[in-house]
Amino acid sequence: MKSGIHPEYTTTEVVCSCGSTFTTRSTAKGGEIRVETCSACHPFYTGKQRVLDTAGRVAKFQAKYAKVNAAKKK
């Protein structure tokens, strides 16, 4: 490989919201990647349904853009 043009490829720990962790290699900085679903809890791999926290994400989105809409109405 040509030196100086490639990002550093380091060991990284992946942490899922279900509590499962595994180690991989990545160019991501910080040494940790947080994910919402992994093979230990994804319905495709487990065969079980799981309710994601969509309500929390929707509320966060609405709160974020409520300020923008209020500013437009003024």
Distance bins in CASP14 RR format, pairs under 12 A and 6 or more apart:
PFRMAT RR
TARGET T0000
AUTHOR 0000-0000-0000
RMODE 2
METHOD distances of the structure
MODEL  1
1 7 0 0 0 0 0 1 0 0 0 0 0
1 8 0 0 0 0 0 1 0 0 0 0 0
1 9 0 0 0 0 0 1 0 0 0 0 0
6 27 0 0 0 0 1 0 0 0 0 0 0
7 25 0 0 0 0 0 1 0 0 0 0 0
7 26 0 0 0 0 1 0 0 0 0 0 0
7 27 1 0 1 0 0 0 0 0 0 0 0
7 28 0 0 0 0 1 0 0 0 0 0 0
7 29 0 0 0 0 1 0 0 0 0 0 0
8 25 0 0 0 0 0 1 0 0 0 0 0
8 26 0 0 0 0 1 0 0 0 0 0 0
8 27 1 0 0 1 0 0 0 0 0 0 0
8 28 0 0 0 0 0 1 0 0 0 0 0
8 29 0 0 0 0 1 0 0 0 0 0 0
8 30 0 0 0 0 0 1 0 0 0 0 0
8 31 0 0 0 0 0 1 0 0 0 0 0
9 24 0 0 0 0 0 1 0 0 0 0 0
9 25 1 0 1 0 0 0 0 0 0 0 0
9 26 1 0 0 1 0 0 0 0 0 0 0
9 27 1 0 1 0 0 0 0 0 0 0 0
9 28 0 0 0 0 1 0 0 0 0 0 0
9 29 0 0 0 0 0 1 0 0 0 0 0
9 31 0 0 0 0 0 1 0 0 0 0 0
10 23 0 0 0 0 0 1 0 0 0 0 0
10 24 0 0 0 0 0 1 0 0 0 0 0
10 25 1 0 0 1 0 0 0 0 0 0 0
10 26 1 0 0 1 0 0 0 0 0 0 0
10 27 1 0 0 1 0 0 0 0 0 0 0
10 28 0 0 0 0 1 0 0 0 0 0 0
10 29 0 0 0 0 1 0 0 0 0 0 0
10 30 0 0 0 0 1 0 0 0 0 0 0
10 31 1 0 0 1 0 0 0 0 0 0 0
10 32 0 0 0 0 0 1 0 0 0 0 0
10 33 0 0 0 0 0 1 0 0 0 0 0
11 22 0 0 0 0 0 1 0 0 0 0 0
11 23 1 0 0 1 0 0 0 0 0 0 0
11 24 1 0 0 1 0 0 0 0 0 0 0
11 25 1 0 1 0 0 0 0 0 0 0 0
11 26 0 0 0 0 1 0 0 0 0 0 0
11 27 0 0 0 0 0 1 0 0 0 0 0
11 28 0 0 0 0 0 1 0 0 0 0 0
11 30 0 0 0 0 0 1 0 0 0 0 0
11 31 1 0 0 1 0 0 0 0 0 0 0
11 32 0 0 0 0 0 1 0 0 0 0 0
11 33 0 0 0 0 0 1 0 0 0 0 0
12 21 0 0 0 0 0 1 0 0 0 0 0
12 22 0 0 0 0 1 0 0 0 0 0 0
12 23 1 0 0 1 0 0 0 0 0 0 0
12 24 1 0 1 0 0 0 0 0 0 0 0
12 25 1 0 0 1 0 0 0 0 0 0 0
12 26 1 0 1 0 0 0 0 0 0 0 0
12 27 0 0 0 0 1 0 0 0 0 0 0
12 28 1 0 1 0 0 0 0 0 0 0 0
12 29 0 0 0 0 1 0 0 0 0 0 0
12 30 1 0 0 1 0 0 0 0 0 0 0
12 31 1 0 1 0 0 0 0 0 0 0 0
12 32 1 0 0 1 0 0 0 0 0 0 0
12 33 1 0 1 0 0 0 0 0 0 0 0
12 34 0 0 0 0 0 1 0 0 0 0 0
12 35 0 0 0 0 0 1 0 0 0 0 0
13 19 0 0 0 0 0 1 0 0 0 0 0
13 20 0 0 0 0 0 1 0 0 0 0 0
13 21 1 0 1 0 0 0 0 0 0 0 0
13 22 1 0 0 1 0 0 0 0 0 0 0
13 23 1 0 1 0 0 0 0 0 0 0 0
13 24 0 0 0 0 1 0 0 0 0 0 0
13 25 0 0 0 0 0 1 0 0 0 0 0
13 26 0 0 0 0 1 0 0 0 0 0 0
13 28 0 0 0 0 0 1 0 0 0 0 0
13 30 0 0 0 0 1 0 0 0 0 0 0
13 31 1 0 0 1 0 0 0 0 0 0 0
13 32 1 0 1 0 0 0 0 0 0 0 0
13 33 1 0 0 1 0 0 0 0 0 0 0
13 34 0 0 0 0 1 0 0 0 0 0 0
13 35 0 0 0 0 0 1 0 0 0 0 0
14 20 0 0 0 0 1 0 0 0 0 0 0
14 21 1 0 0 1 0 0 0 0 0 0 0
14 22 1 0 1 0 0 0 0 0 0 0 0
14 23 1 0 0 1 0 0 0 0 0 0 0
14 24 1 0 1 0 0 0 0 0 0 0 0
14 25 0 0 0 0 0 1 0 0 0 0 0
14 26 0 0 0 0 1 0 0 0 0 0 0
14 28 0 0 0 0 1 0 0 0 0 0 0
14 31 0 0 0 0 1 0 0 0 0 0 0
14 32 1 0 0 1 0 0 0 0 0 0 0
14 33 1 0 1 0 0 0 0 0 0 0 0
14 34 1 0 0 1 0 0 0 0 0 0 0
14 35 1 0 0 1 0 0 0 0 0 0 0
14 36 0 0 0 0 0 1 0 0 0 0 0
14 37 0 0 0 0 0 1 0 0 0 0 0
14 38 1 0 0 1 0 0 0 0 0 0 0
14 39 0 0 0 0 0 1 0 0 0 0 0
14 40 0 0 0 0 0 1 0 0 0 0 0
15 21 1 0 1 0 0 0 0 0 0 0 0
15 22 0 0 0 0 1 0 0 0 0 0 0
15 23 0 0 0 0 0 1 0 0 0 0 0
15 24 0 0 0 0 0 1 0 0 0 0 0
15 31 0 0 0 0 0 1 0 0 0 0 0
15 32 1 0 0 1 0 0 0 0 0 0 0
15 33 1 0 0 1 0 0 0 0 0 0 0
15 34 1 0 1 0 0 0 0 0 0 0 0
15 35 1 0 0 1 0 0 0 0 0 0 0
15 36 0 0 0 0 0 1 0 0 0 0 0
15 38 0 0 0 0 1 0 0 0 0 0 0
15 40 0 0 0 0 0 1 0 0 0 0 0
16 22 0 0 0 0 1 0 0 0 0 0 0
16 32 0 0 0 0 0 1 0 0 0 0 0
16 33 0 0 0 0 1 0 0 0 0 0 0
16 34 1 0 0 1 0 0 0 0 0 0 0
16 35 1 0 1 0 0 0 0 0 0 0 0
16 36 1 0 0 1 0 0 0 0 0 0 0
16 37 1 0 0 1 0 0 0 0 0 0 0
16 38 1 1 0 0 0 0 0 0 0 0 0
16 39 0 0 0 0 1 0 0 0 0 0 0
16 40 1 0 0 1 0 0 0 0 0 0 0
16 41 1 0 0 1 0 0 0 0 0 0 0
16 42 0 0 0 0 1 0 0 0 0 0 0
16 45 0 0 0 0 0 1 0 0 0 0 0
16 50 0 0 0 0 0 1 0 0 0 0 0
17 34 1 0 0 1 0 0 0 0 0 0 0
17 35 1 0 0 1 0 0 0 0 0 0 0
17 36 1 0 1 0 0 0 0 0 0 0 0
17 37 1 0 0 1 0 0 0 0 0 0 0
17 38 0 0 0 0 1 0 0 0 0 0 0
17 40 0 0 0 0 0 1 0 0 0 0 0
17 41 1 0 0 1 0 0 0 0 0 0 0
17 42 0 0 0 0 0 1 0 0 0 0 0
17 50 0 0 0 0 0 1 0 0 0 0 0
17 52 0 0 0 0 1 0 0 0 0 0 0
17 53 0 0 0 0 1 0 0 0 0 0 0
18 34 0 0 0 0 0 1 0 0 0 0 0
18 35 0 0 0 0 1 0 0 0 0 0 0
18 36 0 0 0 0 1 0 0 0 0 0 0
18 37 1 0 0 1 0 0 0 0 0 0 0
18 38 1 0 0 1 0 0 0 0 0 0 0
18 39 0 0 0 0 0 1 0 0 0 0 0
18 40 1 0 0 1 0 0 0 0 0 0 0
18 41 1 1 0 0 0 0 0 0 0 0 0
18 42 0 0 0 0 1 0 0 0 0 0 0
18 43 0 0 0 0 0 1 0 0 0 0 0
18 45 0 0 0 0 0 1 0 0 0 0 0
18 46 0 0 0 0 0 1 0 0 0 0 0
18 48 0 0 0 0 0 1 0 0 0 0 0
18 50 0 0 0 0 1 0 0 0 0 0 0
18 52 0 0 0 0 0 1 0 0 0 0 0
18 53 0 0 0 0 0 1 0 0 0 0 0
19 34 0 0 0 0 0 1 0 0 0 0 0
19 35 0 0 0 0 0 1 0 0 0 0 0
19 36 0 0 0 0 0 1 0 0 0 0 0
19 37 0 0 0 0 0 1 0 0 0 0 0
19 38 0 0 0 0 1 0 0 0 0 0 0
19 40 0 0 0 0 1 0 0 0 0 0 0
19 41 0 0 0 0 1 0 0 0 0 0 0
20 34 0 0 0 0 0 1 0 0 0 0 0
20 35 0 0 0 0 1 0 0 0 0 0 0
20 36 0 0 0 0 0 1 0 0 0 0 0
20 37 0 0 0 0 1 0 0 0 0 0 0
20 38 1 0 1 0 0 0 0 0 0 0 0
20 39 0 0 0 0 1 0 0 0 0 0 0
20 40 1 0 1 0 0 0 0 0 0 0 0
20 41 1 0 0 1 0 0 0 0 0 0 0
20 42 0 0 0 0 0 1 0 0 0 0 0
20 45 0 0 0 0 0 1 0 0 0 0 0
20 46 0 0 0 0 0 1 0 0 0 0 0
21 32 0 0 0 0 1 0 0 0 0 0 0
21 33 0 0 0 0 0 1 0 0 0 0 0
21 34 0 0 0 0 0 1 0 0 0 0 0
21 35 0 0 0 0 0 1 0 0 0 0 0
21 38 0 0 0 0 1 0 0 0 0 0 0
21 40 0 0 0 0 1 0 0 0 0 0 0
22 32 0 0 0 0 0 1 0 0 0 0 0
22 33 0 0 0 0 0 1 0 0 0 0 0
22 35 0 0 0 0 0 1 0 0 0 0 0
22 38 1 0 0 1 0 0 0 0 0 0 0
22 39 0 0 0 0 1 0 0 0 0 0 0
22 40 0 0 0 0 1 0 0 0 0 0 0
23 31 0 0 0 0 1 0 0 0 0 0 0
23 32 0 0 0 0 0 1 0 0 0 0 0
23 33 0 0 0 0 0 1 0 0 0 0 0
24 31 0 0 0 0 0 1 0 0 0 0 0
24 32 0 0 0 0 0 1 0 0 0 0 0
24 33 0 0 0 0 1 0 0 0 0 0 0
24 35 0 0 0 0 0 1 0 0 0 0 0
24 38 0 0 0 0 0 1 0 0 0 0 0
25 31 0 0 0 0 0 1 0 0 0 0 0
25 33 0 0 0 0 0 1 0 0 0 0 0
26 32 0 0 0 0 1 0 0 0 0 0 0
26 33 1 0 0 1 0 0 0 0 0 0 0
26 35 0 0 0 0 0 1 0 0 0 0 0
27 33 0 0 0 0 0 1 0 0 0 0 0
28 34 0 0 0 0 0 1 0 0 0 0 0
28 35 0 0 0 0 0 1 0 0 0 0 0
35 41 0 0 0 0 1 0 0 0 0 0 0
35 42 0 0 0 0 1 0 0 0 0 0 0
36 42 0 0 0 0 1 0 0 0 0 0 0
36 50 0 0 0 0 0 1 0 0 0 0 0
36 52 1 0 0 1 0 0 0 0 0 0 0
36 53 0 0 0 0 1 0 0 0 0 0 0
36 54 0 0 0 0 0 1 0 0 0 0 0
36 57 0 0 0 0 1 0 0 0 0 0 0
37 43 0 0 0 0 1 0 0 0 0 0 0
37 44 0 0 0 0 1 0 0 0 0 0 0
37 45 0 0 0 0 1 0 0 0 0 0 0
37 46 0 0 0 0 0 1 0 0 0 0 0
37 50 1 0 0 1 0 0 0 0 0 0 0
37 51 0 0 0 0 0 1 0 0 0 0 0
37 52 1 0 0 1 0 0 0 0 0 0 0
37 53 0 0 0 0 0 1 0 0 0 0 0
38 44 0 0 0 0 0 1 0 0 0 0 0
38 45 0 0 0 0 1 0 0 0 0 0 0
38 46 0 0 0 0 0 1 0 0 0 0 0
38 50 0 0 0 0 0 1 0 0 0 0 0
39 45 1 0 1 0 0 0 0 0 0 0 0
39 46 0 0 0 0 1 0 0 0 0 0 0
39 47 0 0 0 0 0 1 0 0 0 0 0
40 46 1 0 0 1 0 0 0 0 0 0 0
40 47 0 0 0 0 0 1 0 0 0 0 0
40 48 0 0 0 0 0 1 0 0 0 0 0
40 50 0 0 0 0 0 1 0 0 0 0 0
41 47 0 0 0 0 0 1 0 0 0 0 0
41 48 0 0 0 0 1 0 0 0 0 0 0
41 49 0 0 0 0 0 1 0 0 0 0 0
41 50 1 0 0 1 0 0 0 0 0 0 0
41 51 0 0 0 0 0 1 0 0 0 0 0
41 52 0 0 0 0 0 1 0 0 0 0 0
42 48 0 0 0 0 1 0 0 0 0 0 0
42 49 0 0 0 0 0 1 0 0 0 0 0
42 50 1 0 0 1 0 0 0 0 0 0 0
42 52 0 0 0 0 0 1 0 0 0 0 0
43 49 1 0 1 0 0 0 0 0 0 0 0
43 50 1 0 1 0 0 0 0 0 0 0 0
43 51 0 0 0 0 0 1 0 0 0 0 0
43 52 0 0 0 0 1 0 0 0 0 0 0
44 50 0 0 0 0 0 1 0 0 0 0 0
52 58 0 0 0 0 0 1 0 0 0 0 0
53 59 0 0 0 0 1 0 0 0 0 0 0
53 60 0 0 0 0 1 0 0 0 0 0 0
54 60 0 0 0 0 0 1 0 0 0 0 0
54 61 0 0 0 0 0 1 0 0 0 0 0
55 61 0 0 0 0 0 1 0 0 0 0 0
55 62 0 0 0 0 0 1 0 0 0 0 0
56 62 0 0 0 0 1 0 0 0 0 0 0
56 63 0 0 0 0 1 0 0 0 0 0 0
56 64 0 0 0 0 0 1 0 0 0 0 0
57 63 0 0 0 0 0 1 0 0 0 0 0
57 64 0 0 0 0 0 1 0 0 0 0 0
58 64 0 0 0 0 0 1 0 0 0 0 0
58 65 0 0 0 0 0 1 0 0 0 0 0
59 65 0 0 0 0 0 1 0 0 0 0 0
59 66 0 0 0 0 0 1 0 0 0 0 0
60 66 0 0 0 0 0 1 0 0 0 0 0
61 67 0 0 0 0 0 1 0 0 0 0 0
61 68 0 0 0 0 0 1 0 0 0 0 0
61 69 0 0 0 0 0 1 0 0 0 0 0
62 68 0 0 0 0 0 1 0 0 0 0 0
62 69 0 0 0 0 1 0 0 0 0 0 0
62 70 0 0 0 0 0 1 0 0 0 0 0
63 69 0 0 0 0 0 1 0 0 0 0 0
63 70 0 0 0 0 0 1 0 0 0 0 0
64 70 0 0 0 0 0 1 0 0 0 0 0
65 71 0 0 0 0 0 1 0 0 0 0 0
65 72 0 0 0 0 0 1 0 0 0 0 0
66 72 0 0 0 0 0 1 0 0 0 0 0
66 73 0 0 0 0 0 1 0 0 0 0 0
67 73 0 0 0 0 0 1 0 0 0 0 0
67 74 0 0 0 0 0 1 0 0 0 0 0
68 74 0 0 0 0 0 1 0 0 0 0 0
END
